[in-house]
Amino acid sequence: MTTARAAMRATQGPSELPEGWEWARLDDVCQVNPRKPQLKRGDEAPTSFLPMSGVDEVDGVASRLEVRPFKEVARGFTYFEEEDVLFAKITPSMQNGKSAVARGLLDGLGFGSTEFHVLRPGPRVTADWVHRFVRRWSFRQEAKEHFRGAVGQQRVPRGFLEEHLIPVPPTIEVQNRIVARIEALLVDAKEARALLETMRRDTDRVMDAVLEEVFARLDQAGSDSRLLKEVLRTKPQYGTSQKAYDVLPGTPILRMGNIINGRISFEDLKYVVLDPREEAKFLLRRGDILFNRTNSAKLVGKSAVYESSEATVFASFLIRLVVDPTLANPHYVVAYINSGRGRAYIRSQMTRAIGQVNVNATKIAAMPIPIPKLRTQEHIVAHLESVRVEVDEIRRSLNRDATLLNRVEQSVLEDAFRGKL
């Protein structure tokens, strides 16, 4: 592209810039998804590899860079080099802030997820300058508006990056000085965020500790233990595998992501169209327990009680458990399943598949569970609910603090790229 043409486009930016700065298209100052060169490298040569999960979305760094034989990564993955900027193109990784500068690569090159766009800075910009620019919340929101593809597999097109304008200071020295200023301003915010994460983990442990105390006391009291299936009114039931959609018409369907911290969340609902007979088969009733049978090893087995009267069905990765109300309180049963003791049993029964684990209905039905008198169960449920209310309030407070930190960080970034630092 000629200098004159680039300069002409630079005058058409969305806002005024300081003297000496100019607007430029990203593809004027970076190569976007540059081609992989022909590499002469032994099949067994150790090679850097970065999965999407290896990118820390909070700090924007490659936190888990793997080493694999060259022959395993040479085909079918994204190629990049030292100081390239990696930007997640797929939802929800992009919105979550999955981006990083490729650093510490063996022999200066690496491969990674096919869901990365690669920005290779030219002589006019630094990797840190470009990376900070694309990490801004406003940039990610604009990228989201340009998504293409089917729901659940939407991606940022290459053209969005190529055509997007970036402010370019007059020298690399100015860019480095501003990036250093950003880092200095965000030191306190970073420390505060680390403290918040510690507080979150401590808060999560509160409920675990209370559950352990409750069930340890039942042990000491010599409470009877029964198999879960002995207190169920019906056999465990798998949910529907019918395809779900983001919009109506249809019946709301709960999926594994709708079970959060031992409760049902009705956010991010999808809808499924079933004939009347099928819908009746999977309709949930108040007091039904939903057990997540397939997920990551950390999350499989999470459970909650359905307490709504709205017509709702459940998906195939969930199992419905219906307890006999004369023998057990569903909230009590869920408390045990979600406790450290219940989760220990679940871990002992997991079978592994690619990237996930599974616990089938037969194994969950065979879970041993202490079953005291109903009145005792109800007292335990009331006690746990009072603790949960306090824990939820602490979580809300921490979330408010995290939102404030995000605003502070984004304000610093926006000021930086307006030339106000």
VEXDO-401908 format. One record per atom (N, C-alpha, C, O, CB): x, y, z. Coordinates in steps of 0.2 Angstrom, whole numbers, plus 5000, padded with zeros to 4 digits. Each point is the difference from the previous one (the first is absolute). Glycine has a CB too. Layout:
<marzas>
XYZ...
</marzas>
This chain:
<marzas>
500449945000499650065000500450065000500550005004498649945002500850114990500450065000499950045006499550005003500450004985500650045013500050055006499550055000499650015005501649974996498750044993499450054999499349985002499650035003501150024988499249895006499449975002499949985007499450015003500649944986500550035014500049985007499950075004499650005005501149904994499650154999499950075004499350024999499750035004501550004994498549964996499350024999499649975004499550035003500749994985499849915013499649975005500150025007499650005004500449904988500650125010500250015006499650065003499950015006501349944992498650104997499750065002499249985002499750055002501150024991499049875005499349995001499849965007499649965000500350044987500550015018499949975006499450025004499750054998501549935002498649985005499450025003500050065005499550025003500249864996500950145003500150055005500750044998500449974997498949975012500750124994500750045000500549965004499949975005499550144993501249904999500649975003500550065002500050054997499849844997500750095011500550055001500450024994500049964995500050005017500450094988500450024994500549954999500349985005499550144998500349864991500549954998499849935000500349954997500550125008498649924998499649935000499650004993499950054997500149945016499949954985499649994994499649935001500249965004500650114989498649935004499649944999500349964994500250024995498850035010501049884997500249954994499649945001499849985005501450074995498749924994499749935000500449955003500750015000498750024990500449925014500449955003500449974995500649985001498650005008500550014985500449964995500550054996500449974996498749955002500950145004500650054998500649995005500650014997498550074998500849905011500550005005500249935002500549995004499150135000499949834994500149935002499949964994499650014996500150015016500649924988499849954996499449965004500149985005501150014989498350005002499449965004500049934997499949994994499450125007500849845004500049934998500549994994499949974995498950025009501950034998500549994995500149924998499849965004500850145000499649894990500149934998500649965004500450045002499149994987500449915012500549965003500649994995499849984994499349965014501550074994500549994995500249935000499749965004500850154998499949874993500249934999500549985006500550045000499349964987500149965017500449995006500449934999499749954998499550115009501449954994500549945000500149985007500450035004500150004985499149925014500049995007499949925001499649974997500050155006500849855001499949935001499349985003499850045004501549954998498549954997499349985002500050005008499550025003500449914987500650055013500050005007500350075004500050005006500149874993500050184997500350065003499450035005499550014998501250014991499549995017499650035005499750074997500450044998500249905012498850074990499750064997499550035005499649965003500649994985499850115013499550045004499349994997499950014994501050075010498649915001499349994998499650045005500049995006500249904988499350155004499550035004499349994999499750024995501250075005498849875004499349994999499650065003500350045003499849834998499350134997499650065002499950005007500150065003499349944987500649955014500050005007500650025003500050015006499249904993501350094997500750035003500050075000500650035003499949874993499050145002500150075000499650035006499449985001500750024987500250045017499650025005499650064998500350064998500749905010498450044993499650054997499950065005499950064997499549864997500850085012500150055004500650054999499950065000499449875009501350044991500650034999500250014993500450044998499949925013499450004984500250004993500749984999500450034996498850075003500949845004500749974999499949934998499549975002501050115006500049894989500149934998500249975007500649995001499650024986499449965017500149985007500249935000500449975004498950115000500649884990500149935000500249984993499749974996499550005013501550044990500349984993500249935000500449995004499950134994499549844998500249935000500549994995500250044996498749935007501449974998500649984995499849934997499849955004501150115003499049944986499849944997500549984994500350054998498549975005501249924995500449984994499850044994499450014999500949885006500150134991499850044994499549974996499650034997501650025003498949884999499649964996499250015002499649994996501449935001498950095009499350005003499750074999499450005000501049925008500050134990499750065000500150044993499750054999500449965013500349964984500250034994499450014995500050044996501149915005498450015000499450004995499350015004500049975006500649964985499050115007499350015003500050055006499550005003500349884993500750165005500050055005500350064998500250014994500049905014499750144996500250074998500750015001500349995006498650054997501549994992500750015001500150075002499650054998500749874994500250105013500250065002500750015002500349945001498550085003501450044997500750015001500150045007499550035002500849964985500350025015500150045006499850074999500150034994500949905009498750105002499750074999499450014996499850054999501349985003498649914995499350014997499550015005500149975006500349954985499150115008499450015004499549954998499850004994500450125008499549845003499549954999499450025003499950035005500949884995498650094995499450035002499549944999499949984994500450145003499349865008499549954999499450034996499850055001500549905010499650004984499450034995499449975002499550024997501349994994499149945013499449965001499650025006500450025005500149894989498950095006499650015006500049945005500049944997499350144997500749935013500150065004500750025001500150055004498849925001501649994992500750025002500250074999500350035003500049854995499450144996500250074998499750055005500450055002499649924986499450035014499750045004500350005007500050055004498949944990501349955008500349995007500750035000500350015005499149894996500950124993500750035001500649964998500550015003499050075005500449864989500549964998500550034995499849994994499449915009501350134999500550034995500650005004500150005006499150074988501449935002500750005003500550014995499950004994499749925014501050104994500650014996500349945001500249975005499950154996500149854993500449935000500750025002500450034996498949924995500950025015500750015002500349945003499649965003500150164999500949874998500349945003500049944996500049945003499850115008500149964982499949944996500749974998500550034999498550024996500949885005500649964998500250024993499649994995500149925013500950114991500350024993499650064997500050014994500449875005499250155005499750064998499349994996499850044997501350015003498749895000499449984996499549955004500349975005500350054985498849985009499549965003499449994996499950034995500650015016499149914992499349994997499550005006500250005006500349934985498950085007499450005005499449994997499949974994500750115012498949934998499349994998499850034993500350064998499449945014499949974984499850034994499550065001499850034995500349855000499750135011499650065001500350065002499750055003499549875001501550084995500350075000500150034994500149974995500549985014499350124991500250044995500750025002500250015006498750044991501649964998500750025001500150074997499950024994500549865006499850175004500250064998500850015001500350005006498650054997501549964992500750015000500250074999499950024994500249865002500150155009500150075000500650024995500549965000499150055012500350044984500550034996500450055003500050005006499349984984501250065007500450045003499750065003500450045004500449934988498650055007499750065003499749995007499850055003500049984985500149905014499649995006500449945004500349964997498650084998501049965011500249955004499549955002499450014999501450075006499449864996499549955002499650025006499449995000501449924996499550125009499650025006499550054998499550005003501549985004499250074989499550054998499449974997499450025001501650064997499149884997499549964996499549965005499450005000501350004990499749965015499649965004499650045005499449985001501549944998499450135004499650045004499350034997499550015003501650025003499049994987499550034996499449955000499450015000501450064994499449865004499549964998499749975007499449965000501150014989499850045017499749975006499550055003499749985005501449974997498850114995499550055002499349975000499949964995500850135002498949925008499349975000499650034994499649964996500450035016500150074986499750034994500249974994499549994995500450125011500749874993500249964994499649945000499849984994501450075006498849915005499749935000499350014999499749964997501150005011498850094994499350014999499950014993499549984997500450075014500549994986500050024993500149934995499649994996500750135006500249845001500149944996499449955001499949974995501350055007498549985003499449965001499450024995499749964998500650035014499750074987499550034995500149974993499650014996500250095012500849884991500249984993500149925000500249984995500450135003499149865007500149935000499649974993499650034998500449975015500349944985499749974995500049925002500449985004500050104987499149885006500049935001499349995004499750045002501649954998498749945001499449975004500050025007500650015003499349904989499650105012499950015007500449955003500049944999498950115000501649975006500449955004500749994997500449985003498549975001501150074989500649994997500250064996500350004994499549885005500050185004500150064996500750035001500449995005498450044997501550004993500750025000500150074997499650024996500749865002500250155004500250074998500349994993500549964999499750095012499649984983500349994994500650034999500250055004498749944991501649995001500650034999500050074998500350045002500149854995499150124999499950074997499850055005500250064999499449894991500150035016499950055005500750035003500150065001498849885002501550014998500750025002500450044995500350065002499749845005500050084987500350044995499850074999500450044999499849854995499250125006499750074999499950045006499950064999499549894992500750025015499950045006500650055001500649994998498849925007500450164997500550055000500350005007499749985005499750094987501349945009500450005006500450075000500250024995499849855006500050165005500450065000500749995001500249955004498850105002501449984990500749995000500450065002500050054997499849864994500550095015500550055002500650014995500149954996499550035016500750084989500550014995500649965000500449994995499250125005500649865006500649965000499949945005499550005004501250104994499749855001500049945004500150025008499749975004500749964986500150125011500150025006499450035004499949985006501350054990498450005000499450035003499549945002499750005006500450114988499849845002499649945001500349975007499649985004500150004983500950015013500349965006499950045006499949975005501049984988499150125007499950045006499349995002499950005006501050084990498649924999499350005002499949935003499650005005500150084986500549875006499949935003500349995007499749975004500449994984500550075013500350005007499550045005499949985005501350014990498550065002499650045004499349965002499850005006500750114989499349865000499449955001500249955005499649995005500050034983500949955012500249955004500150025008499849975004500849984986499750115010500050045007499450015003499849995006501350064990498449985000499350015002499649945002499650015005500550104988500149845004499649945001500349955006499749955001499950064987500950015014500349965006499649995005499949945003501250104994498650015006499550005006499449964998499849965004500650155000499449904990499449964998500149934999499649965002500050144992501049885004500249934999500049975007499849945001500850084989499750015015500149985007499349995003499949955003501250104998498550004998499350005002499649944997499649965004500450164998500149864992499749954997500249935003499649955001500350124988500849935012500249935003499749995007499949955002501250074991498950045011499649995006499349985000499849965004501050135000498949944991499349984999499949924998499649975003500250154993500749865000500049934998500149955006499749955001500750084988500050005016500249965006499350005004499949955003501350084997498550035001499450005004499449964997499649975003500850155000499649874990499549964997500149935002499549965001500450124989500749905009500249935002499849985007499849955002501150054990499350055013499849995007499350005001499749965004501350104999498649984993499350005001499749934998499549985003500550154995500349854996499749934998500149955005499749955000500650094988500349965015500249955005499550005006499949955004501350064993498550055005499550015005499549945000499949975005500350164996499449874993499549955000500249935000499749965003499750124990501249915004500349935001500149985007499949955002500750074986499750035016500249995007499349985004500049965004501150114995498449974999499449995004499749944998499749965005500150164996500249864993499749934998500449955003499749955003499950104986501049955012500449955003499949995007499949955003501050074989499050045012499850005007499349975001500049965004500750144997498849914995499449975000500049935000499749965004499850144991500849874999500049934999500549965005499949945001499850094987500850015014500449965006499649995006500149955003500950114992498649995007499649995006499549954999499849965005500350164997499649874992499549944999500449945001499749955002499650124989501349925006500449945001500149995008499949945002500750084987499550035015500149995007499449985003500049975005500950124995498549934997499449995003499849934998499449975003500350154998500649844995499949944998499450004995499649955000500850015011499550094985499450004995500049944995500649984998499450155003499549854998499949944995500250024993499950064998499249895009501350014989500250014993499649964996499949945001501250095003498750004990499649964995500350014993500350054999498649955008500949964988500250024994499550054997499450005002501149884996499850164998499550064997499449974997499550035001501550044997499149874998499449984997499549975004499450004998501349974993499450025016499549985005499650055002499549995003501349925000499450164996499550055002499750044994499750055000501049965010499449964984499750034994499449974998499849945002501350074994498450035002499349984998500049964993499649964999499950135008501049934989500049974993500749994998500550035004498450034993501249914998500749994997500350064998499650044997500149845000501050135003500350064997499850004993500049954996500950055013499050074988499850014993500550044997500150065003498749925000501450004991500450054996499650054996499449984999501549935000499450155000499650054996500049994993500249954997500150135012499349964987500050004993500650024996500350055002498549975000501349954993500650014995499850054994500350014996500249885008498850134996499850044995500450064999500250035005498649924997501350084992500450064999499750065003499350014999501149944991499950095013499750065003500250064996500650004997499549955015499550114989500250064996499950065005499849995006499749964984500850105008500150065004499350045001500050045004501249974992498449984999499450045000499449965000500049944998500650154996498849945007499349965000499949994993500350044995499350025015499949904988499649965005500349945003500649984998498550064995500649935012500249945003499950015008499850055002501049934988499449975013500049995007500750025003500549974997498649945003501050135005500650015003500449935002499649965003500050165001501049884995500449945002500650015004500350054999499349904991500450025016500650015004500649954998499949944999499350105011501449994990500649974998500550005006499850035005500050004983500749945011500549995006500250075002500250015006500249884990499750165000500250075002499550035004500250055003500549954987498749985010499550035004500049985008499650025004499749984986501149955012500149985007500750045002500549994998498949905001500450165006500650045002500050015008499450025002500550044987500649925014500050005007499449975004499850035005500950074993499149844999499549965004499350034998499549985004501349995005499150074986499450034999499950004992500450004996499650075015499349944987499950004993500050074998499650055003499749854998501050124994500050074997499649994993500149964996501150075009498450024995499550014994500350054995499750024995499349945012501650064994500450044995500249954994500249955001500150145008499849944985500349974994499649944999500349944999500950105004498249964997499549954998500049984992500150054996499249985015500649914988499949984993499349975000499749995005501550004992498650004996499349975000500049944995500450004995499150125007500049844999500049934996499349994999499550015003501549945002498950034988499349984998499949935000500349964997499750144995499549885013499849935001499349994998499650045001501349955008498949944989499349995000499749995007500449995004499849954984499250075013499750005006500249945004500150005006498950064990501049885001500249945004500750005003500249995006499049954987501350095003500750005002500150065005500349995005500049974984499350095010500050065005499849975007500350025005499550074985499749885010499749975006500549965004500150005006498850014989501549955001500549955002500650045004500249975005499549954986500450145007500650035002499950075004500450035003500249924988498750065010499850065004500349995007499949955003499150074990501350035010500250005007499450025005499650044998501649994998498949945010499550025005500450035006500549985001498749934995500450135008500350035006500349945004499649955002499650154997501449915003500349955005500449954996500449965003498750055004500949994986500449954997500850025001500150065000499049924991501349975009500750025000500349994993499949954997500250015016500450094985500349994994500849995002500350035004498950044990501049875003500749985001500450014994499849974995499949955014500950114991500450014993500449944999500549995004499550134998499849844994500449934999500650014996500549955000498449995001501250114995500650004995500250075000499750054999499949864994501150105009500350075000500749995001500349944999498750115006501450004997500749995002500049975007499549995003500850114991500349875008500149965006499850055006499749975005501249964990499250135004499950045006499250025001499850015005501350044993498549954996499350025000499549945000499550015002500950104993499849835002499649955000499749985007500350005005500349964985498750035010499749985006499650065003499749995005501149924996499450154997499650065003499349994999499749984995501350105003498649945008499349985000499650065003500350055004500049834997499150124998499550065002499349975000499849964997501050134999498849945008499349995000499650054996500150065000500049895012499550024984499550044996499450035004499749965003500749974986499650135011499550035005499550054996499650035004501249965005499250014985499550044996499449964998500049945000501050134996498549975002499349974998500050014992499549984997499950045014501150014986500050014993500149944996500449955003500050164999499349884992500149944996500750004997500150044996498649965001501749955006500750004998500249934999499849965004500450155002500249874989500349935000500750015001500350055001498849924991501349975008500749995001500349964995499849964997500050055015500950014987500449974994500349945002500049985006500250134990500149854999500249945001500749995005500149955002499450034987500850075012500650005004499850015008500450005004500350054987498649955010499850005007499649945001499749974995500250165005500049855006499649945003499550035005500250045004500849884994498450065001499550025005500049955005499949944999499450124992500749965016499949965005499450025004499950065002501349924999498349985000499450025004500049965006499949945001499450084989500750015016500049975007499349995002499650034998501550025005498949905001499449985004499950055006500450005004499649884992499550175004500050055005499949975007500150045005499550044986500249865009499949975007500649985003500149985006498849984991501750034999500649985002500650055000500450005004499249894992500350164999500650045000499750074997499550014996501349905002499650145004499950074998500550014994500649995000499050055011500149984983500550014994500550055001500649994998498549984995500850085011500650055002500549975004500650014999498650085000500649865005500549975004500449954996500650005001498650015009500549954985500349964996500550044996500649974999498449955000500850134998500550044996500650035004500550004998498550034995500849995013500650025004500549955001500650015000498650065006500649864995500549955001500349994993500649995000498749965009500450054986500349984993500650064999500549984997498449974998500950115007500550054998500550015006500550044999498650024995500949905011500550015006500649964998500049974994499150035014501450014996500749974998499949925000500349974996500350135009498949884999499949925001499749984993500249954998499750055015499650034985499649984994500550014994500049954996498950095009501550014995500450014994500649955000500249984995499550145005500549855006500549955000499749944997500449964997500150095014498949934991499749944997499950014992500249964996499250025015500450084987500050014993500649994996500149974995499050115007501549955001500649994997500249935000500449984995500050135009499449855000500249935000499649964995500249944998500050075014499350024985499549974995500150024993499749984996499550005014501250074989500150044994500349954995500449975001499750145005499649904988500449974994500250054995499650055000499749855001501250104996500350054996499949994993500049954997500850075011499050044988499950004993500550064998500450035004498449924996501250074994500450054997499850075003499550034998500749904991500350095015499950075003499450005006500050065003500449994986499349905012499450005005500049945004500349954998499150134995500249925012499949945004499349995001499650044999501449975007498849934996499349985000499849965006500449955002499550054986499550015015499849955005499349984998499550045000501250025009499249884990499349984998499549995005500150005006500549944985498850055007499450005005500149945005499850015006499550044985500949895007500149955004500550015006499849985006499949944984500850115008500550025005499850055005500150005006500849974986498750085006499850055004499549985005499950015006500350084986499449865005499449975004500349965006499749985005499650024985501349975009500449965005500450045005500349975004499749944988499950165008500450045005499749985007499450015001500850084990500249905014499849995007499950075003500450054999500249845002498950125002499850075003499749995007499649965001500250094987500449995017499749995006499350035000499950064997501249955009498449964997499350025000499850005007499749955002500150004986500250115015499750005007499350024999499749994995501350055010498649975001499350015000499950064995500450055000499449905012499650064986499850054995500050075004500350054997499049884997500650075012500050065004500750035001500250064999498849905007501549994995500750015000500250034993500450055000499849865009499650064986500250024993499850074999500350054997499649844999499550135006499750074999500450055004500150054998498749905000501450035009500450055003500750014997500250065000499249905011500949994986500650004997499950054994500450044998500049855005499150104993499850044994500050075002500250054996499249864998500250115011499950075003500750035002500150064998498749915005501649995000500650035002500550014994500350055000499649885011500150024984500450024994499850054996500450044997499849845003499150135000499750064996500250075004500250054996498949885000500950075010500250065003500850024999500250064999498949925010501349974991500750014998500150024993500450044998499949875011499350064987500050014992499850074999500350044996499549845001499750155007499850074999500650055001500150044996498749935007501650015003500550045001500650004995500350054998499449935014500449964986500649984995499850044993500450034997499849865009499150114992499850034994500150075001500250034995499049885003500750125007500150075001500750025000500250054997498849965010501549954995500750015000500250004992500450044998499849915014499550004985500249994993499850064996500350034995499649855006499550155000499750064997500550065001500150044995498749915006501450055005500450065002500749994996500350054997499249965014500849934989500649994996499950024993500450024996500049895012499050074989499950014993499950074998500350034995499149865005500350155005500050074999500750035000500250054996498749965010501549974999500750025000500449994993500450044998499649955015499949954985500349984993499850044995500450024995499749865009499250144995499850044995500350075000500250034995498749915006501250085005500350075001500750004998500350044996499049985014501149924991500750004998500049994992500450034997499949915014499250034986500049994993499950074997500350024995499249875006500150155002499950074998500650045000500250044996498649955007501650015003500650035001500549984994500350054997499549965016500349934986500549974995499850034993500450024997499849885010499150094992499850024993500150084999500150024994499149885005500750145006500150075000500750024998500150044996498949975012501449954996500850014998500149994993500450044997499949935015499549974986500149984993499750054995500450024995499749865008499350144998499750054995500450075000500150034995498849915007501350085004500450065000500750004997500250044996499249985015500949924989500649994997500050004993500450044996499949895013499150054988500050004992499650064998499950014994500149875006499950175004499850064998500550055001500050064999498949925004501750004999500650045001500050045007500350055000499849964988499549975017499950045006500449975006500050035005498949994991501649945002500449985006500750034999500549995004498949904997
</marzas>
